[in-house]
Amino acid sequence: MSEIRSIFNRIAPVYDQLNDLLSLGQHRIWKEMTVKWSAAKTGDKVLDLCCGSGDLAFRLARKVGTSSQVQAVDFSPELLEVARDRSKDCYPTPNISWIEADVLELPFDDNQFDAATMGYGLRNVTDIPRCLEEIHRVLKTGATCAILDFNRPENTLMRGFQQWYLDNLVVPAATHMGLKEEYAYINPSLERFPSGREQVEIARKVGFAQMVHYPIANGMMGVLVVTKGRS
């Protein structure tokens, strides 16, 4: 965990710039879809996990309104500082609490949140079932969490394109910014990451009542949507 934290601390200064470059700006669309699938609405108490520089947290804040507070959690203090700096440029100032914490041990009581999101975090946790258990624990009954991350396409052609994209665009772009080793971790982390079907099965075992995985961006990304039922 400390190794992954140090990677994200090092990439914090150029995190947003690289996201724009490597997704051709499409990550904004994927994040809007993720917030929509979380079913967050005005007045809800909401949570954004692995918040990074705050993209999903800012979108959630706009969704729930200024009368509600977003709890945004990340384990990287450098990324949280970037997020805080970004929030100073927003008008009106979003009602977001930036919290340094581990998503495997969330600092919240049970049954607290009406909706939650997570962007590019599940693939990097050391214990995916434990992470989903924590999300289940802090959600209210009937609440939904939408989890955006990379996905391995089932289509052979698209899988080959994704590998070419990682090898010939992602790593060279990161290398140009002096972050080759930091971004080279994406490929092995993706190889270890459960498929959409496997994520659904893990969520089922954790205890979620409803779970579905939506492949997006021609299957190169995916959103796992899970809803907590009654105990």
N, C-alpha and C positions, 0 to 999 in steps of 0.2 A: 504493500500500500504506500509506503514512504517513497518508493521509486516512482510510482505513478504520480504521486503528489508533486514530486520534484520536477517531473516532466511538464506538468501543467503550470507550475510556477514559472518555469523558464520560457514557455511559449506565451505567457500572459500578455506581454507588450504588443505582440502582432497577431493575437488570436482572432480578432474580428477581421483584420485585413486578409488573413489566410482563408478564413471561412468564405469570404466573398469571392476571393480568387479561385479557390478550389471547387466551389459549387456553382460558379458563374452567377452568383447572386440568388440561386434557387433555394438556398437554405431558409430564406425568409418565407417562402411559400410553404415549405414543409413545416416550419414552426407555427405558422398561422393555422394549418391543418391540425397540428397537435393540440393547440389551445382549443380549437373547435371541438375536437373529439374528447377533450377533458370534461366538456359540458359545464364549464365554469360560467356563472352568471352574476349579474349585478348583486352586490351584497354578500357574496360567498366569502368564506374564509378559505384561502387557497395556499398551496405549497408548491414551490418549484425546487426540484432536487438536482444536484450537480449543475447549479445555475450558471457556472462559468462567468462570462462577462455580462450576463443579465438579459439576453434577448427574450427568452420565454417569460421571465419574471416581469419585464416591462409590458409585454403583451397581455399577461394575466392581469396586471394592474389596470390597464385600460379597460379590460373586460369587466372586472368586478367593481370598478369605480373607486372614488377617493374615500368613501365611507368604510371601505374594507381594506384589510392589510394583507399583503403577500409576504409569506415567510420564504426567503430564498436561501438555500443551503448549498455550500460547497466546501471542499476540504482544502482548497488552494487559497491562501491569504492574498497572494498576488492577483489572482483573478477577481476575488471579491473587491479588492481595491480598485481595479479597473471598472467594475460594475458600479461602485459607489461614485467614482468620478463621472461616469456616464450619467448617473441619475441627477447630478448637479446641473446638467445641461438640459434637463427635461422641464417642460412647463405644461401643465402644473407639475410640481414635484411629485413623483409617484410614492405611494404609501407602501414602501418595501422595507422589510427588515433583512439585512444581509448577515447571515449566520455562518460562522466557520464550524463545521461539524462533519462527522462521518455518517454517511447514509445507512451504514450497517448498525448504527446506534443513534437513532434520531432523538434529539432532546425535547420531545413533545409527549404529552399524555396521550392515552388511547382516545380514539373516536373524536379527533379534533377538526378535521378538514372536510370541506364540501367538494373539493376537487384538487387534483394535483397533476403536475407535468414533470417530465424528466427528458433532457436532451443530451444525447451522446454520453451517457453516464453508465447505463446498465452494462455495457460491454467492458467497462473498466473496473467494475467492482470485483473484489476477490471472492465473493460468495453471492451469486445471483439469487438463489432461493431465500437467503437471509435478508437480502435487500427487499425483495418482494414481500416478505413477511412483515418487515418494518413499515412498508407502505400500507399494507393491509391493516396493520395495527392502528396507524394514526388516522386513517380515513373513517369518516362516519358511514353508517349503514346507507347503502344506496349511492355512495360517492364513487367517482370514476377517476382513474389516473391514466394519462396517455403518455407513452414512453417512445420517443423518437431515437432511432439509432441506425447505423449501417446495417445492411442486410446482404446476404449472398444470394444473387438471383438463381432461380431454378433453371432458367433458360441458359443453355450452354453458351450461346453467342453473347448474351449479356454478361454472363460470368467472366468470359474472356475479355470483354470490353472493360469491365470493372478492374480486372487485374492490370490491363494495359494502362488504364487511367491512374491507378495507384503508382505503378512503376514509372510512368513517363510524364505525369503531370504533378501528382501530389508530392512525391519525394524530391524531384528536381526543384519545385517551387520552394519547398521548405529548405532545401540545401542552399538555395540562393539567399535565403534569409538567415543562414547559419544555424538551421534547426533540423538538419538531416536525420540525426539519431532520434530526435524527439518525434518526428512524424513517421519514421520507419517502423515504429511500433504498431501502426494501424493495421498493417497486413497480418502479422501474427495474432493480434488481438481479435481480428475478424475471423481467423481460422478457428479460434477457440470458442467463439460466440455461438450459442445455440441458435438453430434455425427458428423461423417464425413458429412452426408447428411445435418445436421443443419448448419455446418460450410459453406458448399457450398451455402446454402440459404442466410445466413448472408452476404457472399461475393457478392452475386447477388444484394441484397438490397443496399449494399454500393455503387455499381456501376461498379464492375469489369465486363469486357466483357466475359472473359473465366474463369471458375473455375472448378476444379476437385479435389477430395480427393482420394488419393491412400493408401489403407491399406497395411502395410508391417509387417514383422515379425509375420506372422500368425494373423494379425489383431490387435496385441497388441500395435503397433505404427502406425502412419499415417502421410502422407505428404499432406497438402493442397497447391495446386498450383493455383495461381491467376494471371491473366494478365489484364493489364489496356488497355481499348480501347479508341477510340476517344470520346470526350465529345459530 
